[in-house]
Amino acid sequence: MKSTPLSVQNAFNDKLKASQEQADAVKAAHRIASQAIKDDTTLSPTGKRQKLDALNYETKTKIAALKDSQESFLKVLRDKVEREFRGSQPTDAASVVSRRDAADRARKITDKREALEVLQDAIAGNDADFAHALGVKARSNGWVDAAEVYTGAYPDTAGSAEALDYLDSNGPGTPAYNMLSSMTFNAPTD
C-alpha cells in the first residue's frame, strides 16, 4: 500500500510518542529499583554501589535499544517513501543503463536555474528517466521550483514528495528532533 503524507506523519509521530512512553516507563522502573536498592538496609555501601551500577548499565542498555528501534523504524519509513517517490523501475539492462545515464547527467547540473530549464526540456521531450533523475536531485537539493515542476508533471509522486519533506523537516538531524531524542533517550544514573 502506497504511503500518503498523512499516513507517514501519523507513523512518524506515533513512533516518537511510543518511544517516549516506553523510555518513560524504563526511567520510572529505574527510579523505583534505585530507591529500593538505596533503602535496602541489608546491603553494605559497596553492595549498594555495585547494584546501582548494574541497574544503571541495564537501564542504559534498555534506553539504547529503544533509541535504536526508533532510528531503525524511521530509516525504514524514509526508505519506503523514497522508493515510492522514485516509482517502480524496470530492471532490464536497457532501463538500468538509461537510469544510470540519466543520473550521471543530472549529477553534472549544479545550478537550480539550469536544473529547472533542463527539467522542463526533459518533460517536454518525454525523457522520463532524465526528468526523474532531475526531480530527485531537485528535491534532495531543496530546489523548490524544479521539484514543484517535477511533481506537477508526475503527480503520482507529489504525495511521496510531501511525505519526504515532512520527514526531512521533522526527522533525525533537525534541532527539534535532536532535542526530543536527547530528552527521551537520556538515561538516568545514580
C-alpha positions as CSV (number, residue, x, y, z in Angstrom):
1,M,0.0,0.0,0.0
2,K,1.4,3.4,-1.0
3,S,2.1,5.9,1.8
4,T,0.2,9.1,2.0
5,P,1.6,12.3,3.6
6,L,-0.9,11.8,6.4
7,S,0.0,8.1,7.0
8,V,3.7,9.0,7.1
9,Q,3.1,11.8,9.5
10,N,1.0,9.6,11.7
11,A,3.5,6.7,11.6
12,F,6.3,9.2,12.5
13,N,4.5,10.8,15.3
14,D,3.1,7.5,16.7
15,K,6.6,6.0,16.8
16,L,8.0,9.1,18.6
17,K,5.2,9.0,21.1
18,A,5.5,5.3,21.7
19,S,9.3,5.6,22.2
20,Q,8.7,8.4,24.7
21,E,6.2,6.4,26.6
22,Q,8.5,3.3,26.6
23,A,11.5,5.4,27.7
24,D,9.4,7.0,30.5
25,A,8.4,3.5,31.7
26,V,12.0,2.4,31.8
27,K,13.1,5.5,33.7
28,A,10.2,5.1,36.2
29,A,11.2,1.5,36.8
30,H,14.8,2.6,37.2
31,R,13.8,5.2,39.8
32,I,11.8,2.6,41.8
33,A,14.5,0.0,41.6
34,S,17.2,2.6,42.5
35,Q,15.2,3.7,45.6
36,A,14.7,0.1,46.7
37,I,18.5,-0.5,46.5
38,K,19.2,2.7,48.4
39,D,16.6,1.7,51.1
40,D,17.9,-1.8,51.5
41,T,19.4,-1.9,54.9
42,T,20.9,-5.4,54.4
43,L,23.4,-4.1,51.8
44,S,26.7,-2.5,52.5
45,P,27.6,0.8,50.8
46,T,29.8,-1.2,48.4
47,G,27.0,-3.7,47.7
48,K,24.6,-0.8,47.1
49,R,27.1,0.8,44.6
50,Q,27.5,-2.5,42.8
51,K,23.8,-3.0,42.5
52,L,23.2,0.7,41.4
53,D,26.0,0.4,38.8
54,A,24.4,-2.8,37.4
55,L,21.0,-1.1,37.4
56,N,22.5,2.0,35.6
57,Y,24.0,-0.3,33.0
58,E,20.8,-2.2,32.5
59,T,18.8,1.0,32.1
60,K,21.2,2.5,29.6
61,T,21.0,-0.7,27.6
62,K,17.2,-0.6,27.5
63,I,17.2,3.1,26.6
64,A,19.8,2.5,23.8
65,A,17.7,-0.4,22.4
66,L,14.6,1.9,22.3
67,K,16.6,4.6,20.5
68,D,18.0,2.1,18.0
69,S,14.4,0.8,17.4
70,Q,13.2,4.3,16.8
71,E,16.0,5.2,14.4
72,S,15.6,1.9,12.6
73,F,11.9,2.4,12.2
74,L,12.4,6.0,10.8
75,K,15.1,4.8,8.4
76,V,12.8,2.0,7.1
77,L,9.9,4.5,6.8
78,R,12.0,7.1,4.9
79,D,13.5,4.4,2.6
80,K,9.9,3.2,1.8
81,V,8.7,6.7,1.0
82,E,11.9,7.3,-1.0
83,R,11.3,4.2,-3.1
84,E,7.7,5.3,-3.7
85,F,8.9,8.7,-4.8
86,R,11.3,7.1,-7.2
87,G,8.5,4.9,-8.5
88,S,8.6,1.4,-9.8
89,Q,11.5,1.0,-12.2
90,P,12.1,-1.8,-14.8
91,T,15.1,-3.9,-14.1
92,D,16.0,-4.9,-17.7
93,A,19.5,-4.0,-18.8
94,A,18.5,-1.1,-21.1
95,S,16.4,0.5,-18.4
96,V,19.2,0.3,-15.9
97,V,21.7,1.8,-18.3
98,S,19.2,4.6,-19.2
99,R,18.6,5.4,-15.5
100,R,22.3,5.3,-14.7
101,D,23.0,7.7,-17.7
102,A,20.2,10.0,-16.6
103,A,21.5,10.1,-13.0
104,D,25.0,10.8,-14.3
105,R,23.7,13.7,-16.4
106,A,21.7,15.0,-13.5
107,R,24.7,15.0,-11.2
108,K,26.5,17.3,-13.5
109,I,23.9,20.0,-13.0
110,T,24.8,22.2,-10.1
111,D,22.6,25.3,-10.5
112,K,18.9,25.3,-9.6
113,R,18.0,27.6,-12.6
114,E,19.7,25.3,-15.0
115,A,18.0,22.3,-13.4
116,L,14.6,23.9,-13.9
117,E,15.3,24.6,-17.5
118,V,16.7,21.2,-18.3
119,L,13.9,19.5,-16.3
120,Q,11.3,21.4,-18.4
121,D,13.1,20.2,-21.6
122,A,13.2,16.6,-20.3
123,I,9.5,16.7,-19.5
124,A,8.6,18.2,-22.9
125,G,10.8,15.7,-24.7
126,N,9.2,12.8,-22.8
127,D,12.6,11.8,-21.3
128,A,11.1,10.3,-18.1
129,D,14.3,8.8,-16.8
130,F,16.2,12.2,-17.0
131,A,13.2,14.1,-15.7
132,H,13.0,11.7,-12.8
133,A,16.7,12.0,-12.0
134,L,16.4,15.8,-12.1
135,G,13.3,15.7,-9.9
136,V,15.1,13.6,-7.3
137,K,18.1,15.9,-7.4
138,A,15.9,19.0,-7.1
139,R,14.1,17.6,-4.1
140,S,17.3,16.4,-2.5
141,N,19.0,19.8,-3.0
142,G,16.0,21.9,-2.0
143,W,15.4,23.4,-5.4
144,V,11.8,24.1,-4.8
145,D,10.8,25.4,-8.2
146,A,12.3,22.4,-10.0
147,A,10.8,20.0,-7.5
148,E,7.4,21.5,-8.0
149,V,7.6,21.3,-11.8
150,Y,8.6,17.7,-11.5
151,T,5.7,16.7,-9.1
152,G,3.4,18.7,-11.3
153,A,4.4,16.7,-14.3
154,Y,4.4,13.4,-12.4
155,P,1.5,13.9,-9.9
156,D,1.7,10.4,-8.6
157,T,5.0,11.5,-6.9
158,A,3.5,14.6,-5.2
159,G,2.3,12.7,-2.1
160,S,5.6,11.0,-1.6
161,A,7.5,14.3,-2.1
162,E,5.3,15.9,0.6
163,A,5.9,13.0,2.9
164,L,9.7,13.2,2.4
165,D,9.6,16.9,3.0
166,Y,7.8,16.2,6.3
167,L,10.4,13.6,7.3
168,D,13.3,15.9,6.3
169,S,11.8,18.8,8.2
170,N,11.0,16.9,11.4
171,G,13.2,13.8,11.4
172,P,16.7,13.0,12.5
173,G,19.2,15.8,12.2
174,T,16.6,18.6,12.8
175,P,17.0,20.6,16.0
176,A,13.5,19.7,17.3
177,Y,14.0,16.0,16.7
178,N,17.5,16.1,18.2
179,M,16.3,17.9,21.4
180,L,13.3,15.5,21.8
181,S,15.6,12.5,21.2
182,S,18.1,13.8,23.8
183,M,15.3,14.2,26.4
184,T,13.7,10.9,25.5
185,F,16.8,8.8,25.5
186,N,18.7,10.4,28.3
187,A,19.2,7.5,30.7
188,P,19.1,8.3,34.5
189,T,22.0,7.4,36.6
190,D,22.7,7.2,40.4
